């Protein structure tokens, strides 16, 4: 391997390590903590947590975890150092001779402190060494010395300053810990807590654990989450069109986040990467406590009943009471898409239609995405509570497209909506068709009217028998067809390149081939249990192959994301949780395609 390739590999590895450990730009230091013993002391006394502590991180078995990470990454990862000591020496610019001084069997510790005047927190990381005083001697004495020792009287940290040039990181030794930060003032502020107090904490069982206290949740984390949502909502406060369906869920999520007492993030490596986030609600019956008790949860059966060729599937559960609470917010969000104020009568009609549909449908819906040579097709199956009421509600919802303000908004966008019956002989029952067509309007350059949309056969999908019709230079389809079927056992719908085939497949999957018969998918979803409120499963490698025009190609390597709640039981508090599971094959391909090494 050439020197240039080796250098590039080390730079990328350093970037990955910095991200993983949370190294970030620091802020000016504040008043130092109580004095600590000199470097090399075996058991320095603990100090209080620094003001603004927002997270504590534990890497209990550095060498074992690094070995798992290299095995998961495969390929080029084999060229990286085999121990955390050698990796740290390489990335920190230390002589390789000191690698053996870094103890890969003792936890790596880290802490982050809020920096209100900076965009990112102050972070310090501690790597346990066999003898702190000996490490300082090896780095600062003799002909091969690269650093000078500069004791910090306030903290007893021995700062290590490079003899030549500058270092991108601040290094120091306190007790038997090598401390790393981006700035010396971060090191002296956070380092004593990492080296003197955190070693006395209980050691987690996971490969990585991050503990987040209440002060961090209700402070910087909630602020960052609200800021991201405000950007998505747009300048006027109403969600953009793409965010409208998620608005109630996101608002509820933010309320729950602000009501957590503490949170915990863990990572376990093995046959894949398994990330877990748990939150414990505060006492007092706030939003998080109510969510943990009232959240609609269940198993993954509806997801496993999607067609076997599903490349991405989603399951959402909710209760009638929560849907009723969300109706006003959803009406507000939809009304915000209409220019000007929606008149009270029209607003009431929209709200009544949404409310009726909410009352009549069941407590879950599942959707998926498939690819064929013609392109992508999406499909949905939703539980039905009251079929007759839901039929009327769906018709009323479609009828709101004729409301004057809504019609004007659609016209401005150059969209026309029509509904009719559709003939799909293979399906019993009344299949309905909703056609979205591009019409003349402001969206056409120079105001010129587009050519009339060609009518496609029922169930064909995009205009022109599944081939997208062109609307100007953009290549957007001139019409999109949605088909739906309402039966006692569910509401089925499909849209995309082949909505007829999508509708047939989602109905047939109840009795035929479905994800429950795909071993990789069944294995990936089985561990989710029966406390799921939301689940998403994606086949990234097969999805990429389909997008490249090779439907059916690619290895099966599911990625699963889920959210749920475990109720209080046997003295244990209720817990809100989220998890992500990524198959090993997907990790290797992501690294390979992303050029991580």
VOGU-3710 file (C-alpha; in Angstrom, 3 decimals, decimal comma):
1> xxxxxxxxxx> 0,000/0,000/0,000  1,415/3,419/-0,922  2,197/6,108/1,635  -0,448/8,327/0,084  -3,120/5,627/0,432  -2,049/4,939/3,999  -2,272/8,640/4,885  -5,708/8,937/3,352  -6,878/5,850/5,225  -5,649/7,265/8,529
11> xxxxxxxxxx> -7,327/10,612/7,915  -10,645/8,927/7,232  -10,285/6,647/10,242  -9,527/9,682/12,391  -12,669/11,388/11,165  -14,743/8,314/11,984  -13,244/8,058/15,463  -13,876/11,742/16,112  -17,514/11,369/15,117  -17,969/8,216/17,177
21> xxxxxxxxxx> -16,469/9,710/20,304  -18,161/13,086/19,900  -15,081/15,299/19,705  -16,215/18,832/18,884  -15,080/22,416/19,000  -14,824/23,688/22,529  -15,725/26,931/24,262  -13,753/29,119/26,668  -13,109/27,388/29,950  -14,876/28,372/33,154
31> xxxxxxxxxx> -13,815/28,158/36,788  -11,690/25,009/37,344  -12,676/22,176/39,648  -11,104/21,146/42,933  -7,431/20,163/42,779  -6,702/16,561/41,759  -3,670/14,367/42,491  -0,648/14,350/40,208  -0,485/12,182/37,105  0,194/8,615/38,061
41> xxxxxxxxxx> -1,945/8,528/41,223  -3,818/5,228/41,416  -7,187/6,334/42,857  -7,812/10,098/42,633  -10,826/11,277/44,605  -14,072/12,020/42,726  -15,220/15,534/41,802  -18,756/16,853/41,178  -20,156/16,853/37,655  -19,336/20,042/35,749
51> xxxxxxxxxx> -22,193/22,484/35,261  -24,106/21,807/32,086  -23,262/18,089/31,855  -25,341/16,691/29,005  -23,990/13,173/28,434  -21,723/10,438/29,770  -20,321/7,797/27,417  -18,915/4,348/28,232  -17,010/1,967/25,943  -16,643/-0,934/28,406
61> xxxxxxxxxx> -14,356/-3,271/26,406  -12,437/-1,182/23,848  -10,334/-3,968/22,300  -13,246/-6,412/22,033  -15,557/-3,770/20,580  -12,935/-2,614/18,076  -12,456/-6,238/16,964  -16,214/-6,544/16,387  -16,268/-3,283/14,436  -13,413/-4,416/12,177
71> xxxxxxxxxx> -15,146/-7,741/11,557  -18,417/-6,009/10,683  -16,721/-3,540/8,338  -14,715/-6,306/6,638  -12,421/-5,724/3,678  -10,237/-2,620/4,090  -10,848/-2,520/7,869  -8,356/-5,372/8,158  -5,622/-2,862/7,276  -6,371/-0,767/10,366
81> xxxxxxxxxx> -4,523/-1,322/13,671  -5,609/-4,425/15,530  -5,892/-2,896/19,014  -7,355/0,298/20,411  -3,927/1,198/21,777  -2,348/1,061/18,330  -5,344/2,850/16,796  -5,212/5,633/19,377  -1,450/6,038/19,010  -1,810/6,337/15,250
91> xxxxxxxxxx> -4,705/8,814/15,314  -3,332/10,937/18,154  0,173/11,231/16,724  1,829/9,249/19,536  4,837/6,956/19,108  3,708/3,422/18,319  5,901/2,266/21,214  3,367/3,629/23,714  0,461/1,642/22,198  0,980/-1,112/24,755
101> xxxxxxxxxx> 0,545/1,414/27,573  -3,113/1,972/26,582  -5,229/-0,656/28,303  -7,818/-2,038/25,851  -9,507/-4,094/28,556  -10,565/-1,111/30,712  -13,484/1,162/29,700  -12,948/4,255/27,590  -14,936/7,087/29,211  -16,261/10,358/27,879
111> xxxxxxxxxx> -18,402/13,307/28,932  -19,956/16,288/27,171  -20,815/19,673/28,664  -23,168/22,207/27,146  -21,546/25,272/25,566  -24,376/27,817/25,120  -22,158/30,236/23,203  -21,042/27,585/20,722  -22,873/25,302/18,277  -21,465/22,105/19,803
121> xxxxxxxxxx> -20,685/20,893/23,329  -17,311/20,575/25,040  -16,110/16,979/25,129  -13,361/15,085/26,935  -12,482/11,421/26,447  -10,399/9,284/28,788  -8,368/6,231/27,727  -7,077/4,139/30,598  -3,305/3,586/30,657  -1,301/1,148/32,725
131> xxxxxxxxxx> 0,814/3,829/34,415  0,128/7,521/33,852  3,513/8,755/35,137  5,373/6,260/32,958  3,380/7,346/29,885  4,291/10,986/30,531  7,985/10,045/30,819  7,880/8,106/27,552  6,279/11,000/25,702  8,311/13,880/27,165
141> xxxxxxxxxx> 11,813/12,550/27,921  14,666/11,172/25,877  15,817/11,730/22,328  12,495/10,491/20,905  10,353/12,909/22,958  7,572/14,561/20,957  5,885/16,521/23,760  6,693/18,743/26,687  4,912/18,313/30,020  3,010/21,339/31,324
151> xxxxxxxxxx> 1,326/20,727/34,690  -2,000/22,486/35,262  -1,949/23,483/38,933  -5,735/23,826/39,252  -6,576/20,325/38,054  -3,254/18,426/38,365  -3,610/17,425/34,714  -0,247/17,114/32,986  -0,872/18,785/29,643  1,117/17,391/26,714
161> xxxxxxxxxx> 2,208/20,118/24,298  3,919/19,201/20,994  7,582/20,159/20,765  7,150/21,033/17,111  4,183/22,521/15,315  0,680/22,345/16,689  -1,703/19,497/17,455  -5,363/19,355/16,329  -6,218/17,826/19,709  -5,433/18,677/23,313
171> xxxxxxxxxx> -3,816/15,838/25,290  -3,217/15,417/28,981  -2,691/12,792/31,669  -4,528/12,642/34,988  -4,092/9,637/37,244  -4,013/6,650/34,924  -6,048/8,269/32,160  -4,897/9,775/28,891  -7,376/12,603/28,269  -8,295/13,895/24,807
181> xxxxxxxxxx> -10,211/17,042/23,826  -10,118/19,505/20,998  -9,011/22,360/23,270  -7,003/22,600/26,451  -9,748/24,502/28,285  -12,194/21,710/27,459  -9,652/19,251/28,847  -9,299/21,074/32,158  -13,062/21,642/32,484  -14,365/18,145/31,681
191> xxxxxxxxxx> -11,248/15,968/32,116  -11,246/15,779/35,950  -14,804/14,439/35,975  -13,934/11,832/33,338  -10,762/10,606/35,068  -11,738/10,940/38,725  -15,500/10,351/38,956  -16,680/8,285/36,011  -14,404/5,268/36,740  -16,563/4,671/39,830
201> xxxxxxxxxx> -19,764/4,275/37,756  -21,321/0,888/37,067  -19,956/-0,609/33,850  -22,648/-1,170/31,187  -22,976/-4,532/29,428  -23,326/-3,094/25,906  -20,468/-2,265/23,536  -21,272/1,445/23,842  -23,587/3,247/26,256  -24,436/6,956/26,505
211> xxxxxxxxxx> -26,389/8,272/29,475  -28,341/11,526/28,974  -29,729/13,379/32,024  -32,939/15,365/32,226  -31,128/18,712/32,020  -29,743/17,811/28,610  -33,081/16,556/27,306  -35,085/19,617/28,263  -32,249/21,917/27,232  -30,036/21,469/24,148
221> xxxxxxxxxx> -31,642/18,295/22,779  -35,190/19,659/22,832  -33,986/22,982/21,456  -32,246/21,264/18,541  -35,282/19,085/17,795  -37,659/22,048/17,835  -35,313/24,037/15,629  -35,253/21,236/13,044  -39,056/21,018/13,081  -39,415/24,791/12,748
231> xxxxxxxxxx> -37,278/24,657/9,615  -39,487/21,895/8,206  -42,661/23,819/9,031  -41,625/26,795/6,951  -41,616/30,537/7,520  -45,342/30,851/8,264  -45,461/28,062/10,838  -47,649/25,715/8,791  -45,952/22,509/7,649  -44,858/22,244/4,067
241> xxxxxxxxxx> -46,866/19,805/1,981  -44,355/16,984/2,462  -44,513/17,347/6,266  -48,320/17,590/6,631  -49,005/13,854/7,242  -46,281/13,715/9,918  -47,175/16,957/11,709  -49,297/15,479/14,560  -46,794/12,659/15,154  -43,846/15,060/15,303
251> xxxxxxxxxx> -45,644/17,471/17,645  -46,491/14,582/19,982  -42,908/13,353/19,805  -41,533/16,755/20,809  -43,943/16,937/23,737  -42,826/13,489/24,915  -39,144/14,363/24,495  -39,515/17,372/26,768  -41,199/15,218/29,412  -38,477/12,589/29,790
261> xxxxxxxxxx> -36,581/12,233/33,053  -33,563/10,567/31,450  -32,536/8,779/28,283  -30,043/6,123/27,330  -28,432/5,203/24,005  -26,675/1,878/23,528  -24,940/0,053/20,675  -24,306/-3,693/20,457  -22,208/-5,200/17,651  -22,419/-8,796/16,491
271> xxxxxxxxxx> -24,253/-10,172/13,455  -25,000/-6,521/12,698  -25,228/-3,191/14,481  -28,027/-2,870/17,032  -28,783/0,636/18,295  -31,237/1,249/21,155  -32,602/4,485/22,618  -34,749/4,399/25,757  -36,437/7,206/27,651  -37,932/7,137/31,143
281> xxxxxxxxxx> -40,942/9,479/31,568  -41,049/11,952/34,413  -43,501/11,358/37,230  -46,662/13,429/37,206  -48,700/12,162/34,271  -47,161/14,361/31,561  -47,113/13,673/27,790  -44,408/10,995/28,050  -46,179/9,176/30,888  -49,479/9,274/29,008
291> xxxxxxxxxx> -47,793/8,048/25,837  -46,195/5,094/27,610  -49,600/4,090/29,001  -51,840/4,958/26,039  -49,633/4,371/22,993  -51,208/1,830/20,637  -48,787/-1,078/20,428  -48,866/-4,546/18,933  -46,842/-7,054/16,927  -45,457/-6,985/13,371
301> xxxxxxxxxx> -48,089/-9,264/11,813  -49,518/-6,603/9,427  -45,997/-5,862/8,191  -45,268/-9,548/7,568  -48,490/-9,752/5,539  -47,233/-7,321/2,895  -46,220/-8,770/-0,509  -43,024/-10,834/-0,608  -41,361/-8,448/-3,089  -41,718/-5,466/-0,738
311> xxxxxxxxxx> -38,411/-3,572/-0,618  -39,508/-1,066/2,034  -42,383/-1,505/4,473  -43,844/0,577/7,278  -46,335/-0,158/10,071  -48,027/2,546/12,158  -50,386/1,935/15,079  -52,584/4,511/16,814  -55,736/4,684/18,922  -59,064/6,355/18,110
321> xxxxxxxxxx> -58,606/8,809/20,994  -55,196/9,979/19,776  -56,467/10,272/16,205  -59,337/12,459/17,427  -56,866/14,737/19,232  -54,834/15,041/16,045  -57,734/16,109/13,815  -57,593/19,878/14,629  -53,837/19,969/14,051  -54,187/18,102/10,759
331> xxxxxxxxxx> -56,921/20,497/9,649  -54,686/23,445/10,564  -51,825/21,929/8,606  -53,922/21,292/5,493  -55,606/24,692/5,726  -52,155/26,259/5,861  -51,503/24,971/2,337  -54,382/27,047/1,014  -53,562/30,632/0,148  -55,481/33,007/2,388
341> xxxxxxxxxx> -57,874/32,081/5,199  -60,028/28,979/4,721  -63,646/30,123/5,320  -65,338/28,598/8,424  -67,858/26,544/6,435  -65,176/24,984/4,237  -62,939/24,448/7,232  -65,724/22,655/9,070  -66,416/20,437/6,058  -62,744/19,493/5,811
351> xxxxxxxxxx> -62,583/18,789/9,539  -65,772/16,696/9,461  -64,429/14,540/6,614  -61,086/13,969/8,362  -62,828/13,257/11,670  -65,197/10,745/10,089  -62,341/8,912/8,350  -60,385/8,888/11,613  -63,329/7,403/13,524  -64,110/4,774/10,907
361> xxxxxxxxxx> -60,685/3,344/10,222  -58,914/0,836/12,448  -55,928/1,199/14,735  -53,126/0,458/12,248  -52,015/0,737/8,679  -49,133/-0,870/6,798  -47,586/0,255/3,549  -44,833/-0,849/1,215  -42,839/-0,153/-1,920  -41,993/-2,512/-4,785
371> xxxxxxxxxx> -40,034/-2,062/-8,026  -40,553/-3,568/-11,457  -39,203/-2,784/-14,882  -41,797/0,007/-15,166  -40,667/1,712/-11,946  -41,764/2,033/-8,304  -45,228/1,231/-6,974  -46,450/1,937/-3,437  -49,297/0,125/-1,689  -51,157/0,391/1,615
381> xxxxxxxxxx> -53,381/-1,825/3,713  -55,265/-0,255/6,626  -57,499/-1,784/9,273  -61,204/-0,905/9,007  -63,477/-0,260/11,971  -66,725/0,765/10,235  -66,755/0,024/6,509  -69,916/1,956/5,610  -68,832/5,035/7,527  -65,350/4,884/6,018
391> xxxxxxxxxx> -66,768/4,667/2,467  -68,747/7,856/3,063  -65,787/9,587/4,729  -63,411/8,793/1,832  -65,962/10,158/-0,643  -66,324/13,309/1,446  -62,558/13,754/1,589  -62,296/13,510/-2,175  -65,161/15,965/-2,409  -63,180/18,609/-0,528
401> xxxxxxxxxx> -61,099/18,989/-3,705  -64,128/20,834/-5,113  -64,123/23,451/-2,342  -63,475/26,832/-3,931  -60,267/27,681/-1,990  -58,895/24,146/-2,459  -59,792/24,135/-6,118  -58,016/27,477/-6,557  -54,920/26,142/-4,815  -54,869/23,067/-7,056
411> xxxxxxxxxx> -55,315/25,250/-10,113  -52,362/27,387/-9,106  -50,293/24,194/-8,929  -51,623/23,042/-12,296  -53,324/19,924/-10,851  -56,746/18,447/-11,594  -58,311/15,602/-9,556  -61,063/13,264/-10,697  -62,596/10,070/-9,256  -64,349/7,150/-10,953
421> xxxxxxxxxx> -64,842/3,377/-10,854  -62,050/1,116/-12,115  -62,310/-2,323/-13,679  -59,915/-4,902/-12,245  -61,519/-8,295/-12,966  -59,116/-10,155/-10,683  -60,409/-8,266/-7,629  -63,879/-8,697/-6,197  -65,587/-5,575/-4,917  -65,714/-2,010/-6,092
431> xxxxxxxxxx> -62,265/-0,749/-7,026  -62,185/3,051/-7,223  -59,819/5,221/-9,222  -58,502/8,705/-8,357  -56,622/10,449/-11,158  -54,231/13,338/-10,549  -53,547/15,187/-13,805  -51,399/18,126/-14,746  -53,414/20,886/-16,309  -52,572/24,302/-17,697
441> xxxxxxxxxx> -51,619/26,873/-15,079  -48,925/28,938/-13,486  -46,566/25,989/-13,302  -46,188/25,996/-17,094  -43,380/28,142/-18,426  -44,727/31,267/-20,069  -48,274/30,269/-19,194  -48,501/27,922/-22,156  -50,986/25,100/-21,728  -49,520/21,628/-21,857
451> xxxxxxxxxx> -50,669/19,000/-24,263  -53,692/17,047/-22,993  -52,835/14,076/-20,804  -53,260/10,752/-22,537  -55,783/8,546/-20,786  -54,260/5,309/-19,528  -56,211/2,086/-19,107  -57,589/1,572/-15,615  -54,858/0,149/-13,425  -52,040/1,061/-15,774
461> xxxxxxxxxx> -50,572/3,723/-13,521  -48,766/6,670/-15,020  -50,099/7,988/-18,286  -49,104/6,151/-21,402  -49,511/2,600/-20,092  -47,027/2,974/-17,237  -44,453/5,146/-19,003  -44,301/8,622/-17,471  -45,772/11,253/-19,702  -43,694/14,387/-20,034
471> xxxxxxxxxx> -44,842/17,760/-18,782  -42,394/20,258/-20,187  -38,696/19,818/-19,727  -39,018/18,429/-16,198  -40,026/14,944/-17,358  -42,705/14,781/-14,628  -45,662/12,454/-15,380  -48,730/14,148/-16,837  -51,010/11,974/-14,707  -50,768/9,681/-11,689
481> xxxxxxxxxx> -53,370/7,076/-10,830  -54,386/5,870/-7,370  -56,546/2,774/-7,002  -58,266/1,731/-3,798  -60,545/-1,040/-2,612  -62,533/-1,015/0,603  -63,532/-4,347/2,154  -64,410/-5,625/5,607  -60,856/-6,962/6,034  -59,154/-3,700/5,138
491> xxxxxxxxxx> -58,716/-0,627/3,003  -56,274/-1,427/0,204  -54,691/1,204/-2,039  -51,867/1,513/-4,552  -50,217/4,286/-6,545  -47,207/4,491/-8,837  -46,033/2,881/-12,041  -48,300/-0,177/-11,797  -51,093/0,563/-9,302  -53,258/-2,259/-10,632
501> xxxxxxxxxx> -50,551/-4,840/-10,002  -49,719/-3,212/-6,674  -53,346/-3,419/-5,531  -53,641/-7,047/-6,622  -50,412/-8,001/-4,839  -51,276/-6,372/-1,508  -54,683/-8,087/-1,474  -53,278/-11,467/-2,568  -50,497/-11,320/0,037  -53,052/-12,059/2,783
511> xxxxxxxxxx> -53,377/-15,603/1,432  -50,264/-15,964/-0,726  -46,594/-15,048/-0,770  -45,721/-12,351/1,759  -42,831/-11,086/3,866  -43,590/-13,712/6,500  -42,241/-16,268/4,025  -38,989/-14,383/3,366  -36,458/-15,797/5,886  -34,238/-12,704/6,117
521> xxxxxxxxxx> -37,211/-10,400/6,686  -38,877/-12,692/9,206  -35,634/-13,028/11,158  -35,058/-9,268/11,157  -38,588/-8,423/12,338  -39,165/-11,224/14,851  -37,157/-9,616/17,720  -39,390/-6,522/17,749  -41,907/-8,222/20,034  -45,428/-6,979/20,784
531> xxxxxxxxxx> -44,806/-3,418/22,023  -44,432/-1,717/18,624  -46,131/1,542/17,684  -44,068/2,165/14,538  -41,831/-0,085/12,464  -39,908/0,448/9,239  -37,995/-2,215/7,327  -35,876/-1,493/4,245  -33,850/-3,703/1,915  -31,216/-1,111/0,905
541> xxxxxxxxxx> -29,123/-3,303/-1,384  -32,096/-4,638/-3,320  -33,592/-1,148/-3,422  -30,411/0,276/-4,944  -30,288/-2,559/-7,486  -33,891/-1,835/-8,477  -33,164/1,850/-8,898  -30,286/0,865/-11,189  -32,676/-1,078/-13,391  -32,043/-4,539/-11,912
551> xxxxxxxxxx> -35,247/-5,521/-10,042  -34,778/-8,673/-7,981  -30,996/-8,308/-7,785  -28,978/-7,506/-4,663  -28,460/-9,357/-1,397  -31,105/-9,416/1,312  -29,764/-7,283/4,169  -32,694/-5,694/6,053  -32,450/-2,476/8,032  -35,129/-2,211/10,733
561> xxxxxxxxxx> -36,209/0,891/12,671  -38,923/0,680/15,322  -40,522/2,757/18,085  -42,677/1,539/20,941  -43,456/1,598/24,653  -43,029/-0,910/27,450  -45,532/-0,343/30,289  -44,515/-0,189/33,932  -44,404/-3,619/35,553  -43,068/-5,282/38,716
571> xxxxxxxxxx> -41,637/-2,069/40,084  -39,868/-1,172/36,836  -40,805/2,200/35,320  -42,495/2,571/31,960  -40,097/3,092/29,066  -40,418/4,679/25,647  -37,972/3,111/23,227  -36,607/3,244/19,712  -34,271/0,844/17,976  -32,371/0,408/14,739
581> xxxxxxxxxx> -30,902/-2,878/13,497  -28,584/-2,959/10,489  -27,466/-6,248/8,925  -23,730/-6,865/8,578  -23,944/-7,149/4,785  -25,623/-3,739/4,587  -22,896/-2,194/6,755  -20,143/-3,543/4,511  -21,858/-2,320/1,362  -22,539/1,114/2,849
591> xxxxxxx> -18,841/1,395/3,722  -17,789/0,132/0,315  -20,066/2,442/-1,666  -19,378/5,380/0,613  -15,623/4,967/0,348  -15,272/5,125/4,096  -11,746/3,680/3,965
//
